[in-house]
Amino acid sequence: MIRHVVLLHWKPNTTPEQIQAVIDDLNALPADIPQLAGYSVGPDAGLAEGNADFVVIGEFATADHYKIY
């Protein structure tokens, strides 16, 4: 299993509409990438100061599947 984790930090002037557009686009990816074995996106829980604002996690059965992604 290959797990790819991406942490995002929004720029201070990023609008809620821009953030939602990114979320919508990220949520559309699994329909286009059948090699994804698992996929989740979401905001930070806000439990620790200094964390990223958002995370994208993709899981793949093989390295070849990850390369396709």
Predicted model as a PDB file, atoms N, CA, C, CB and O in Angstrom, pLDDT in the B-factor column:
MODEL        1                                                                  
ATOM      1  N   MET A   1       0.852  -1.182   0.000  1.00 94.00           N  
ATOM      2  CA  MET A   1       0.000   0.000   0.000  1.00 94.00           C  
ATOM      3  C   MET A   1       0.891   1.236   0.000  1.00 94.00           C  
ATOM      4  CB  MET A   1      -0.966   0.003   1.228  1.00 94.00           C  
ATOM      5  O   MET A   1       1.823   1.345   0.797  1.00 94.00           O  
ATOM      6  N   ILE A   2       0.598   2.144  -0.886  1.00 97.00           N  
ATOM      7  CA  ILE A   2       1.269   3.446  -0.970  1.00 97.00           C  
ATOM      8  C   ILE A   2       0.270   4.494  -0.470  1.00 97.00           C  
ATOM      9  CB  ILE A   2       1.759   3.764  -2.454  1.00 97.00           C  
ATOM     10  O   ILE A   2      -0.870   4.547  -0.931  1.00 97.00           O  
ATOM     11  N   ARG A   3       0.710   5.317   0.470  1.00 97.00           N  
ATOM     12  CA  ARG A   3      -0.150   6.403   0.967  1.00 97.00           C  
ATOM     13  C   ARG A   3       0.536   7.726   0.653  1.00 97.00           C  
ATOM     14  CB  ARG A   3      -0.427   6.263   2.515  1.00 97.00           C  
ATOM     15  O   ARG A   3       1.676   7.963   1.054  1.00 97.00           O  
ATOM     16  N   HIS A   4      -0.172   8.572  -0.062  1.00 97.00           N  
ATOM     17  CA  HIS A   4       0.329   9.892  -0.459  1.00 97.00           C  
ATOM     18  C   HIS A   4      -0.441  10.937   0.348  1.00 97.00           C  
ATOM     19  CB  HIS A   4       0.166  10.134  -2.018  1.00 97.00           C  
ATOM     20  O   HIS A   4      -1.667  11.012   0.262  1.00 97.00           O  
ATOM     21  N   VAL A   5       0.275  11.740   1.128  1.00 97.00           N  
ATOM     22  CA  VAL A   5      -0.352  12.735   1.993  1.00 97.00           C  
ATOM     23  C   VAL A   5       0.113  14.128   1.563  1.00 97.00           C  
ATOM     24  CB  VAL A   5      -0.009  12.470   3.495  1.00 97.00           C  
ATOM     25  O   VAL A   5       1.310  14.388   1.450  1.00 97.00           O  
ATOM     26  N   VAL A   6      -0.841  15.003   1.330  1.00 97.00           N  
ATOM     27  CA  VAL A   6      -0.558  16.379   0.936  1.00 97.00           C  
ATOM     28  C   VAL A   6      -1.179  17.304   1.971  1.00 97.00           C  
ATOM     29  CB  VAL A   6      -1.104  16.689  -0.499  1.00 97.00           C  
ATOM     30  O   VAL A   6      -2.374  17.213   2.253  1.00 97.00           O  
ATOM     31  N   LEU A   7      -0.375  18.190   2.534  1.00 97.00           N  
ATOM     32  CA  LEU A   7      -0.861  19.178   3.499  1.00 97.00           C  
ATOM     33  C   LEU A   7      -0.904  20.538   2.819  1.00 97.00           C  
ATOM     34  CB  LEU A   7       0.042  19.221   4.774  1.00 97.00           C  
ATOM     35  O   LEU A   7       0.072  20.970   2.205  1.00 97.00           O  
ATOM     36  N   LEU A   8      -2.034  21.198   2.934  1.00 97.00           N  
ATOM     37  CA  LEU A   8      -2.218  22.500   2.291  1.00 97.00           C  
ATOM     38  C   LEU A   8      -2.332  23.606   3.328  1.00 97.00           C  
ATOM     39  CB  LEU A   8      -3.461  22.486   1.398  1.00 97.00           C  
ATOM     40  O   LEU A   8      -2.953  23.441   4.378  1.00 97.00           O  
ATOM     41  N   HIS A   9      -1.719  24.735   3.008  1.00 97.00           N  
ATOM     42  CA  HIS A   9      -1.845  25.953   3.815  1.00 97.00           C  
ATOM     43  C   HIS A   9      -2.485  27.002   2.911  1.00 97.00           C  
ATOM     44  CB  HIS A   9      -0.437  26.445   4.385  1.00 97.00           C  
ATOM     45  O   HIS A   9      -1.929  27.348   1.869  1.00 97.00           O  
ATOM     46  N   TRP A  10      -3.646  27.505   3.304  1.00 97.00           N  
ATOM     47  CA  TRP A  10      -4.302  28.548   2.511  1.00 97.00           C  
ATOM     48  C   TRP A  10      -3.582  29.873   2.742  1.00 97.00           C  
ATOM     49  CB  TRP A  10      -5.818  28.668   2.880  1.00 97.00           C  
ATOM     50  O   TRP A  10      -3.160  30.166   3.861  1.00 97.00           O  
ATOM     51  N   LYS A  11      -3.443  30.658   1.704  1.00 97.00           N  
ATOM     52  CA  LYS A  11      -2.901  32.008   1.839  1.00 97.00           C  
ATOM     53  C   LYS A  11      -3.910  32.836   2.642  1.00 97.00           C  
ATOM     54  CB  LYS A  11      -2.614  32.659   0.427  1.00 97.00           C  
ATOM     55  O   LYS A  11      -5.111  32.571   2.582  1.00 97.00           O  
ATOM     56  N   PRO A  12      -3.437  33.829   3.386  1.00 95.00           N  
ATOM     57  CA  PRO A  12      -4.354  34.615   4.231  1.00 95.00           C  
ATOM     58  C   PRO A  12      -5.519  35.243   3.476  1.00 95.00           C  
ATOM     59  CB  PRO A  12      -3.589  35.699   4.920  1.00 95.00           C  
ATOM     60  O   PRO A  12      -6.598  35.409   4.046  1.00 95.00           O  
ATOM     61  N   ASN A  13      -5.327  35.595   2.206  1.00 97.00           N  
ATOM     62  CA  ASN A  13      -6.402  36.260   1.458  1.00 97.00           C  
ATOM     63  C   ASN A  13      -7.266  35.286   0.654  1.00 97.00           C  
ATOM     64  CB  ASN A  13      -5.809  37.291   0.522  1.00 97.00           C  
ATOM     65  O   ASN A  13      -8.049  35.715  -0.193  1.00 97.00           O  
ATOM     66  N   THR A  14      -7.135  33.982   0.909  1.00 97.00           N  
ATOM     67  CA  THR A  14      -7.950  32.994   0.212  1.00 97.00           C  
ATOM     68  C   THR A  14      -9.397  33.092   0.682  1.00 97.00           C  
ATOM     69  CB  THR A  14      -7.400  31.569   0.443  1.00 97.00           C  
ATOM     70  O   THR A  14      -9.675  33.079   1.881  1.00 97.00           O  
ATOM     71  N   THR A  15     -10.304  33.188  -0.269  1.00 98.00           N  
ATOM     72  CA  THR A  15     -11.718  33.353   0.084  1.00 98.00           C  
ATOM     73  C   THR A  15     -12.371  31.994   0.341  1.00 98.00           C  
ATOM     74  CB  THR A  15     -12.472  34.104  -1.035  1.00 98.00           C  
ATOM     75  O   THR A  15     -11.882  30.968  -0.132  1.00 98.00           O  
ATOM     76  N   PRO A  16     -13.464  31.990   1.081  1.00 96.00           N  
ATOM     77  CA  PRO A  16     -14.203  30.734   1.273  1.00 96.00           C  
ATOM     78  C   PRO A  16     -14.659  30.110  -0.053  1.00 96.00           C  
ATOM     79  CB  PRO A  16     -15.417  30.980   2.163  1.00 96.00           C  
ATOM     80  O   PRO A  16     -14.720  28.887  -0.179  1.00 96.00           O  
ATOM     81  N   GLU A  17     -14.976  30.950  -1.029  1.00 98.00           N  
ATOM     82  CA  GLU A  17     -15.395  30.443  -2.344  1.00 98.00           C  
ATOM     83  C   GLU A  17     -14.236  29.734  -3.048  1.00 98.00           C  
ATOM     84  CB  GLU A  17     -15.925  31.598  -3.226  1.00 98.00           C  
ATOM     85  O   GLU A  17     -14.436  28.698  -3.681  1.00 98.00           O  
ATOM     86  N   GLN A  18     -13.038  30.284  -2.940  1.00 98.00           N  
ATOM     87  CA  GLN A  18     -11.866  29.641  -3.536  1.00 98.00           C  
ATOM     88  C   GLN A  18     -11.568  28.309  -2.855  1.00 98.00           C  
ATOM     89  CB  GLN A  18     -10.645  30.563  -3.444  1.00 98.00           C  
ATOM     90  O   GLN A  18     -11.250  27.322  -3.518  1.00 98.00           O  
ATOM     91  N   ILE A  19     -11.672  28.289  -1.541  1.00 97.00           N  
ATOM     92  CA  ILE A  19     -11.440  27.049  -0.801  1.00 97.00           C  
ATOM     93  C   ILE A  19     -12.467  25.995  -1.216  1.00 97.00           C  
ATOM     94  CB  ILE A  19     -11.507  27.302   0.730  1.00 97.00           C  
ATOM     95  O   ILE A  19     -12.114  24.835  -1.430  1.00 97.00           O  
ATOM     96  N   GLN A  20     -13.718  26.387  -1.328  1.00 97.00           N  
ATOM     97  CA  GLN A  20     -14.756  25.439  -1.721  1.00 97.00           C  
ATOM     98  C   GLN A  20     -14.514  24.906  -3.129  1.00 97.00           C  
ATOM     99  CB  GLN A  20     -16.134  26.097  -1.638  1.00 97.00           C  
ATOM    100  O   GLN A  20     -14.769  23.732  -3.399  1.00 97.00           O  
ATOM    101  N   ALA A  21     -14.027  25.754  -4.025  1.00 97.00           N  
ATOM    102  CA  ALA A  21     -13.727  25.309  -5.389  1.00 97.00           C  
ATOM    103  C   ALA A  21     -12.635  24.242  -5.383  1.00 97.00           C  
ATOM    104  CB  ALA A  21     -13.297  26.501  -6.263  1.00 97.00           C  
ATOM    105  O   ALA A  21     -12.723  23.258  -6.116  1.00 97.00           O  
ATOM    106  N   VAL A  22     -11.608  24.435  -4.558  1.00 97.00           N  
ATOM    107  CA  VAL A  22     -10.549  23.430  -4.443  1.00 97.00           C  
ATOM    108  C   VAL A  22     -11.122  22.132  -3.881  1.00 97.00           C  
ATOM    109  CB  VAL A  22      -9.397  23.947  -3.545  1.00 97.00           C  
ATOM    110  O   VAL A  22     -10.833  21.051  -4.395  1.00 97.00           O  
ATOM    111  N   ILE A  23     -11.924  22.234  -2.839  1.00 97.00           N  
ATOM    112  CA  ILE A  23     -12.537  21.041  -2.228  1.00 97.00           C  
ATOM    113  C   ILE A  23     -13.395  20.301  -3.254  1.00 97.00           C  
ATOM    114  CB  ILE A  23     -13.396  21.436  -0.994  1.00 97.00           C  
ATOM    115  O   ILE A  23     -13.328  19.076  -3.351  1.00 97.00           O  
ATOM    116  N   ASP A  24     -14.192  21.031  -4.010  1.00 97.00           N  
ATOM    117  CA  ASP A  24     -15.051  20.410  -5.024  1.00 97.00           C  
ATOM    118  C   ASP A  24     -14.213  19.683  -6.072  1.00 97.00           C  
ATOM    119  CB  ASP A  24     -15.943  21.470  -5.700  1.00 97.00           C  
ATOM    120  O   ASP A  24     -14.528  18.557  -6.457  1.00 97.00           O  
ATOM    121  N   ASP A  25     -13.143  20.335  -6.531  1.00 97.00           N  
ATOM    122  CA  ASP A  25     -12.279  19.705  -7.536  1.00 97.00           C  
ATOM    123  C   ASP A  25     -11.586  18.466  -6.972  1.00 97.00           C  
ATOM    124  CB  ASP A  25     -11.230  20.707  -8.043  1.00 97.00           C  
ATOM    125  O   ASP A  25     -11.485  17.449  -7.659  1.00 97.00           O  
ATOM    126  N   LEU A  26     -11.111  18.539  -5.740  1.00 96.00           N  
ATOM    127  CA  LEU A  26     -10.451  17.382  -5.127  1.00 96.00           C  
ATOM    128  C   LEU A  26     -11.435  16.229  -4.940  1.00 96.00           C  
ATOM    129  CB  LEU A  26      -9.831  17.772  -3.773  1.00 96.00           C  
ATOM    130  O   LEU A  26     -11.086  15.070  -5.161  1.00 96.00           O  
ATOM    131  N   ASN A  27     -12.648  16.544  -4.539  1.00 96.00           N  
ATOM    132  CA  ASN A  27     -13.654  15.493  -4.343  1.00 96.00           C  
ATOM    133  C   ASN A  27     -14.065  14.828  -5.657  1.00 96.00           C  
ATOM    134  CB  ASN A  27     -14.883  16.073  -3.660  1.00 96.00           C  
ATOM    135  O   ASN A  27     -14.587  13.713  -5.646  1.00 96.00           O  
ATOM    136  N   ALA A  28     -13.836  15.498  -6.785  1.00 96.00           N  
ATOM    137  CA  ALA A  28     -14.174  14.928  -8.089  1.00 96.00           C  
ATOM    138  C   ALA A  28     -13.115  13.950  -8.596  1.00 96.00           C  
ATOM    139  CB  ALA A  28     -14.364  16.038  -9.101  1.00 96.00           C  
ATOM    140  O   ALA A  28     -13.398  13.148  -9.487  1.00 96.00           O  
ATOM    141  N   LEU A  29     -11.910  14.001  -8.050  1.00 94.00           N  
ATOM    142  CA  LEU A  29     -10.817  13.169  -8.560  1.00 94.00           C  
ATOM    143  C   LEU A  29     -11.091  11.667  -8.547  1.00 94.00           C  
ATOM    144  CB  LEU A  29      -9.596  13.436  -7.767  1.00 94.00           C  
ATOM    145  O   LEU A  29     -10.788  11.007  -9.541  1.00 94.00           O  
ATOM    146  N   PRO A  30     -11.642  11.095  -7.488  1.00 95.00           N  
ATOM    147  CA  PRO A  30     -11.818   9.638  -7.488  1.00 95.00           C  
ATOM    148  C   PRO A  30     -12.622   9.099  -8.675  1.00 95.00           C  
ATOM    149  CB  PRO A  30     -12.491   9.224  -6.219  1.00 95.00           C  
ATOM    150  O   PRO A  30     -12.390   7.973  -9.114  1.00 95.00           O  
ATOM    151  N   ALA A  31     -13.541   9.871  -9.183  1.00 95.00           N  
ATOM    152  CA  ALA A  31     -14.329   9.421 -10.332  1.00 95.00           C  
ATOM    153  C   ALA A  31     -13.469   9.305 -11.586  1.00 95.00           C  
ATOM    154  CB  ALA A  31     -15.492  10.380 -10.584  1.00 95.00           C  
ATOM    155  O   ALA A  31     -13.782   8.532 -12.491  1.00 95.00           O  
ATOM    156  N   ASP A  32     -12.385  10.075 -11.635  1.00 94.00           N  
ATOM    157  CA  ASP A  32     -11.504  10.088 -12.803  1.00 94.00           C  
ATOM    158  C   ASP A  32     -10.277   9.200 -12.645  1.00 94.00           C  
ATOM    159  CB  ASP A  32     -11.063  11.493 -13.087  1.00 94.00           C  
ATOM    160  O   ASP A  32      -9.565   8.955 -13.619  1.00 94.00           O  
ATOM    161  N   ILE A  33     -10.017   8.715 -11.437  1.00 94.00           N  
ATOM    162  CA  ILE A  33      -8.795   7.950 -11.168  1.00 94.00           C  
ATOM    163  C   ILE A  33      -9.168   6.628 -10.497  1.00 94.00           C  
ATOM    164  CB  ILE A  33      -7.808   8.766 -10.270  1.00 94.00           C  
ATOM    165  O   ILE A  33      -9.178   6.540  -9.269  1.00 94.00           O  
ATOM    166  N   PRO A  34      -9.472   5.613 -11.284  1.00 94.00           N  
ATOM    167  CA  PRO A  34      -9.887   4.335 -10.701  1.00 94.00           C  
ATOM    168  C   PRO A  34      -8.765   3.630  -9.927  1.00 94.00           C  
ATOM    169  CB  PRO A  34     -10.393   3.422 -11.794  1.00 94.00           C  
ATOM    170  O   PRO A  34      -9.033   2.685  -9.186  1.00 94.00           O  
ATOM    171  N   GLN A  35      -7.537   4.068 -10.087  1.00 95.00           N  
ATOM    172  CA  GLN A  35      -6.421   3.454  -9.373  1.00 95.00           C  
ATOM    173  C   GLN A  35      -6.392   3.828  -7.890  1.00 95.00           C  
ATOM    174  CB  GLN A  35      -5.115   3.855 -10.024  1.00 95.00           C  
ATOM    175  O   GLN A  35      -5.632   3.238  -7.122  1.00 95.00           O  
ATOM    176  N   LEU A  36      -7.190   4.776  -7.489  1.00 96.00           N  
ATOM    177  CA  LEU A  36      -7.259   5.152  -6.074  1.00 96.00           C  
ATOM    178  C   LEU A  36      -7.923   4.033  -5.285  1.00 96.00           C  
ATOM    179  CB  LEU A  36      -8.036   6.486  -5.887  1.00 96.00           C  
ATOM    180  O   LEU A  36      -9.069   3.670  -5.548  1.00 96.00           O  
ATOM    181  N   ALA A  37      -7.191   3.489  -4.316  1.00 97.00           N  
ATOM    182  CA  ALA A  37      -7.758   2.450  -3.443  1.00 97.00           C  
ATOM    183  C   ALA A  37      -8.478   3.078  -2.263  1.00 97.00           C  
ATOM    184  CB  ALA A  37      -6.656   1.498  -2.941  1.00 97.00           C  
ATOM    185  O   ALA A  37      -9.383   2.475  -1.686  1.00 97.00           O  
ATOM    186  N   GLY A  38      -8.076   4.289  -1.906  1.00 96.00           N  
ATOM    187  CA  GLY A  38      -8.705   5.045  -0.830  1.00 96.00           C  
ATOM    188  C   GLY A  38      -8.405   6.510  -1.040  1.00 96.00           C  
ATOM    189  O   GLY A  38      -7.370   6.859  -1.608  1.00 96.00           O  
ATOM    190  N   TYR A  39      -9.296   7.370  -0.589  1.00 97.00           N  
ATOM    191  CA  TYR A  39      -9.111   8.797  -0.838  1.00 97.00           C  
ATOM    192  C   TYR A  39      -9.921   9.579   0.181  1.00 97.00           C  
ATOM    193  CB  TYR A  39      -9.529   9.177  -2.289  1.00 97.00           C  
ATOM    194  O   TYR A  39     -11.096   9.288   0.405  1.00 97.00           O  
ATOM    195  N   SER A  40      -9.302  10.559   0.791  1.00 96.00           N  
ATOM    196  CA  SER A  40     -10.037  11.433   1.703  1.00 96.00           C  
ATOM    197  C   SER A  40      -9.421  12.817   1.690  1.00 96.00           C  
ATOM    198  CB  SER A  40     -10.045  10.859   3.134  1.00 96.00           C  
ATOM    199  O   SER A  40      -8.217  12.983   1.494  1.00 96.00           O  
ATOM    200  N   VAL A  41     -10.259  13.791   1.900  1.00 97.00           N  
ATOM    201  CA  VAL A  41      -9.838  15.182   1.992  1.00 97.00           C  
ATOM    202  C   VAL A  41     -10.586  15.813   3.157  1.00 97.00           C  
ATOM    203  CB  VAL A  41     -10.105  15.958   0.653  1.00 97.00           C  
ATOM    204  O   VAL A  41     -11.688  15.384   3.500  1.00 97.00           O  
ATOM    205  N   GLY A  42      -9.989  16.827   3.762  1.00 96.00           N  
ATOM    206  CA  GLY A  42     -10.704  17.509   4.829  1.00 96.00           C  
ATOM    207  C   GLY A  42      -9.875  18.557   5.528  1.00 96.00           C  
ATOM    208  O   GLY A  42      -8.650  18.585   5.407  1.00 96.00           O  
ATOM    209  N   PRO A  43     -10.557  19.424   6.263  1.00 96.00           N  
ATOM    210  CA  PRO A  43      -9.874  20.484   7.004  1.00 96.00           C  
ATOM    211  C   PRO A  43      -9.202  19.948   8.262  1.00 96.00           C  
ATOM    212  CB  PRO A  43     -10.859  21.586   7.373  1.00 96.00           C  
ATOM    213  O   PRO A  43      -9.565  18.892   8.779  1.00 96.00           O  
ATOM    214  N   ASP A  44      -8.230  20.688   8.735  1.00 94.00           N  
ATOM    215  CA  ASP A  44      -7.587  20.366  10.003  1.00 94.00           C  
ATOM    216  C   ASP A  44      -8.620  20.484  11.127  1.00 94.00           C  
ATOM    217  CB  ASP A  44      -6.366  21.304  10.265  1.00 94.00           C  
ATOM    218  O   ASP A  44      -9.513  21.330  11.072  1.00 94.00           O  
ATOM    219  N   ALA A  45      -8.493  19.645  12.128  1.00 92.00           N  
ATOM    220  CA  ALA A  45      -9.427  19.653  13.261  1.00 92.00           C  
ATOM    221  C   ALA A  45      -9.196  20.824  14.206  1.00 92.00           C  
ATOM    222  CB  ALA A  45      -9.313  18.356  14.032  1.00 92.00           C  
ATOM    223  O   ALA A  45     -10.020  21.084  15.083  1.00 92.00           O  
ATOM    224  N   GLY A  46      -8.082  21.533  14.037  1.00 90.00           N  
ATOM    225  CA  GLY A  46      -7.818  22.696  14.868  1.00 90.00           C  
ATOM    226  C   GLY A  46      -7.383  22.364  16.285  1.00 90.00           C  
ATOM    227  O   GLY A  46      -7.566  23.174  17.194  1.00 90.00           O  
ATOM    228  N   LEU A  47      -6.812  21.187  16.483  1.00 94.00           N  
ATOM    229  CA  LEU A  47      -6.425  20.762  17.826  1.00 94.00           C  
ATOM    230  C   LEU A  47      -5.029  21.221  18.234  1.00 94.00           C  
ATOM    231  CB  LEU A  47      -6.499  19.272  17.920  1.00 94.00           C  
ATOM    232  O   LEU A  47      -4.700  21.238  19.420  1.00 94.00           O  
ATOM    233  N   ALA A  48      -4.210  21.591  17.256  1.00 93.00           N  
ATOM    234  CA  ALA A  48      -2.852  22.044  17.558  1.00 93.00           C  
ATOM    235  C   ALA A  48      -2.514  23.236  16.680  1.00 93.00           C  
ATOM    236  CB  ALA A  48      -1.822  20.903  17.350  1.00 93.00           C  
ATOM    237  O   ALA A  48      -2.761  23.226  15.475  1.00 93.00           O  
ATOM    238  N   GLU A  49      -1.954  24.244  17.288  1.00 92.00           N  
ATOM    239  CA  GLU A  49      -1.584  25.447  16.566  1.00 92.00           C  
ATOM    240  C   GLU A  49      -0.445  25.142  15.591  1.00 92.00           C  
ATOM    241  CB  GLU A  49      -1.178  26.564  17.547  1.00 92.00           C  
ATOM    242  O   GLU A  49       0.467  24.376  15.900  1.00 92.00           O  
ATOM    243  N   GLY A  50      -0.516  25.752  14.420  1.00 92.00           N  
ATOM    244  CA  GLY A  50       0.547  25.604  13.444  1.00 92.00           C  
ATOM    245  C   GLY A  50       0.361  24.480  12.445  1.00 92.00           C  
ATOM    246  O   GLY A  50       1.173  24.323  11.532  1.00 92.00           O  
ATOM    247  N   ASN A  51      -0.699  23.693  12.603  1.00 95.00           N  
ATOM    248  CA  ASN A  51      -0.959  22.620  11.642  1.00 95.00           C  
ATOM    249  C   ASN A  51      -1.361  23.204  10.287  1.00 95.00           C  
ATOM    250  CB  ASN A  51      -2.063  21.675  12.169  1.00 95.00           C  
ATOM    251  O   ASN A  51      -1.697  24.383  10.176  1.00 95.00           O  
ATOM    252  N   ALA A  52      -1.317  22.360   9.272  1.00 97.00           N  
ATOM    253  CA  ALA A  52      -1.801  22.754   7.951  1.00 97.00           C  
ATOM    254  C   ALA A  52      -3.309  23.001   8.035  1.00 97.00           C  
ATOM    255  CB  ALA A  52      -1.471  21.660   6.880  1.00 97.00           C  
ATOM    256  O   ALA A  52      -3.967  22.600   8.995  1.00 97.00           O  
ATOM    257  N   ASP A  53      -3.834  23.665   7.018  1.00 97.00           N  
ATOM    258  CA  ASP A  53      -5.259  23.982   6.990  1.00 97.00           C  
ATOM    259  C   ASP A  53      -6.116  22.839   6.446  1.00 97.00           C  
ATOM    260  CB  ASP A  53      -5.486  25.218   6.159  1.00 97.00           C  
ATOM    261  O   ASP A  53      -7.293  22.715   6.784  1.00 97.00           O  
ATOM    262  N   PHE A  54      -5.503  22.002   5.597  1.00 97.00           N  
ATOM    263  CA  PHE A  54      -6.288  21.016   4.859  1.00 97.00           C  
ATOM    264  C   PHE A  54      -5.386  19.847   4.481  1.00 97.00           C  
ATOM    265  CB  PHE A  54      -6.937  21.650   3.590  1.00 97.00           C  
ATOM    266  O   PHE A  54      -4.177  20.014   4.320  1.00 97.00           O  
ATOM    267  N   VAL A  55      -5.976  18.671   4.341  1.00 97.00           N  
ATOM    268  CA  VAL A  55      -5.195  17.489   3.962  1.00 97.00           C  
ATOM    269  C   VAL A  55      -5.881  16.732   2.831  1.00 97.00           C  
ATOM    270  CB  VAL A  55      -4.992  16.560   5.175  1.00 97.00           C  
ATOM    271  O   VAL A  55      -7.107  16.688   2.728  1.00 97.00           O  
ATOM    272  N   VAL A  56      -5.035  16.139   1.985  1.00 97.00           N  
ATOM    273  CA  VAL A  56      -5.494  15.229   0.929  1.00 97.00           C  
ATOM    274  C   VAL A  56      -4.713  13.935   1.119  1.00 97.00           C  
ATOM    275  CB  VAL A  56      -5.279  15.842  -0.534  1.00 97.00           C  
ATOM    276  O   VAL A  56      -3.484  13.955   1.189  1.00 97.00           O  
ATOM    277  N   ILE A  57      -5.413  12.824   1.203  1.00 98.00           N  
ATOM    278  CA  ILE A  57      -4.759  11.523   1.374  1.00 98.00           C  
ATOM    279  C   ILE A  57      -5.250  10.586   0.277  1.00 98.00           C  
ATOM    280  CB  ILE A  57      -5.046  10.922   2.795  1.00 98.00           C  
ATOM    281  O   ILE A  57      -6.446  10.323   0.143  1.00 98.00           O  
ATOM    282  N   GLY A  58      -4.300  10.094  -0.495  1.00 97.00           N  
ATOM    283  CA  GLY A  58      -4.612   9.111  -1.519  1.00 97.00           C  
ATOM    284  C   GLY A  58      -3.896   7.809  -1.200  1.00 97.00           C  
ATOM    285  O   GLY A  58      -2.735   7.819  -0.789  1.00 97.00           O  
ATOM    286  N   GLU A  59      -4.578   6.701  -1.385  1.00 97.00           N  
ATOM    287  CA  GLU A  59      -3.983   5.384  -1.136  1.00 97.00           C  
ATOM    288  C   GLU A  59      -4.034   4.572  -2.423  1.00 97.00           C  
ATOM    289  CB  GLU A  59      -4.723   4.635   0.023  1.00 97.00           C  
ATOM    290  O   GLU A  59      -5.010   4.617  -3.172  1.00 97.00           O  
ATOM    291  N   PHE A  60      -2.953   3.827  -2.658  1.00 97.00           N  
ATOM    292  CA  PHE A  60      -2.790   3.089  -3.902  1.00 97.00           C  
ATOM    293  C   PHE A  60      -2.275   1.692  -3.603  1.00 97.00           C  
ATOM    294  CB  PHE A  60      -1.834   3.827  -4.860  1.00 97.00           C  
ATOM    295  O   PHE A  60      -1.456   1.499  -2.704  1.00 97.00           O  
ATOM    296  N   ALA A  61      -2.759   0.726  -4.359  1.00 97.00           N  
ATOM    297  CA  ALA A  61      -2.347  -0.662  -4.153  1.00 97.00           C  
ATOM    298  C   ALA A  61      -0.908  -0.891  -4.591  1.00 97.00           C  
ATOM    299  CB  ALA A  61      -3.273  -1.603  -4.909  1.00 97.00           C  
ATOM    300  O   ALA A  61      -0.207  -1.722  -4.013  1.00 97.00           O  
ATOM    301  N   THR A  62      -0.463  -0.157  -5.613  1.00 96.00           N  
ATOM    302  CA  THR A  62       0.887  -0.363  -6.136  1.00 96.00           C  
ATOM    303  C   THR A  62       1.543   0.973  -6.466  1.00 96.00           C  
ATOM    304  CB  THR A  62       0.854  -1.261  -7.383  1.00 96.00           C  
ATOM    305  O   THR A  62       0.874   2.001  -6.570  1.00 96.00           O  
ATOM    306  N   ALA A  63       2.849   0.939  -6.627  1.00 96.00           N  
ATOM    307  CA  ALA A  63       3.579   2.140  -7.039  1.00 96.00           C  
ATOM    308  C   ALA A  63       3.153   2.568  -8.445  1.00 96.00           C  
ATOM    309  CB  ALA A  63       5.104   1.889  -6.993  1.00 96.00           C  
ATOM    310  O   ALA A  63       3.113   3.762  -8.741  1.00 96.00           O  
ATOM    311  N   ASP A  64       2.837   1.605  -9.310  1.00 95.00           N  
ATOM    312  CA  ASP A  64       2.367   1.943 -10.653  1.00 95.00           C  
ATOM    313  C   ASP A  64       1.050   2.714 -10.605  1.00 95.00           C  
ATOM    314  CB  ASP A  64       2.200   0.675 -11.490  1.00 95.00           C  
ATOM    315  O   ASP A  64       0.845   3.646 -11.382  1.00 95.00           O  
ATOM    316  N   HIS A  65       0.173   2.331  -9.709  1.00 96.00           N  
ATOM    317  CA  HIS A  65      -1.093   3.058  -9.559  1.00 96.00           C  
ATOM    318  C   HIS A  65      -0.835   4.486  -9.088  1.00 96.00           C  
ATOM    319  CB  HIS A  65      -2.028   2.329  -8.564  1.00 96.00           C  
ATOM    320  O   HIS A  65      -1.489   5.421  -9.550  1.00 96.00           O  
ATOM    321  N   TYR A  66       0.108   4.654  -8.181  1.00 95.00           N  
ATOM    322  CA  TYR A  66       0.459   5.998  -7.711  1.00 95.00           C  
ATOM    323  C   TYR A  66       1.011   6.838  -8.862  1.00 95.00           C  
ATOM    324  CB  TYR A  66       1.491   5.921  -6.561  1.00 95.00           C  
ATOM    325  O   TYR A  66       0.673   8.016  -8.979  1.00 95.00           O  
ATOM    326  N   LYS A  67       1.841   6.260  -9.698  1.00 93.00           N  
ATOM    327  CA  LYS A  67       2.426   6.984 -10.821  1.00 93.00           C  
ATOM    328  C   LYS A  67       1.352   7.460 -11.804  1.00 93.00           C  
ATOM    329  CB  LYS A  67       3.443   6.099 -11.543  1.00 93.00           C  
ATOM    330  O   LYS A  67       1.484   8.533 -12.393  1.00 93.00           O  
ATOM    331  N   ILE A  68       0.301   6.675 -11.982  1.00 89.00           N  
ATOM    332  CA  ILE A  68      -0.806   7.068 -12.843  1.00 89.00           C  
ATOM    333  C   ILE A  68      -1.507   8.296 -12.275  1.00 89.00           C  
ATOM    334  CB  ILE A  68      -1.803   5.908 -13.008  1.00 89.00           C  
ATOM    335  O   ILE A  68      -1.886   9.211 -13.006  1.00 89.00           O  
ATOM    336  N   TYR A  69      -1.672   8.295 -10.953  1.00 89.00           N  
ATOM    337  CA  TYR A  69      -2.300   9.403 -10.250  1.00 89.00           C  
ATOM    338  C   TYR A  69      -1.538  10.679 -10.492  1.00 89.00           C  
ATOM    339  CB  TYR A  69      -2.388   9.118  -8.760  1.00 89.00           C  
ATOM    340  O   TYR A  69      -1.917  11.731  -9.978  1.00 89.00           O  
TER     341      TYR A  69                                                      
ENDMDL                                                                          
END                                                                             
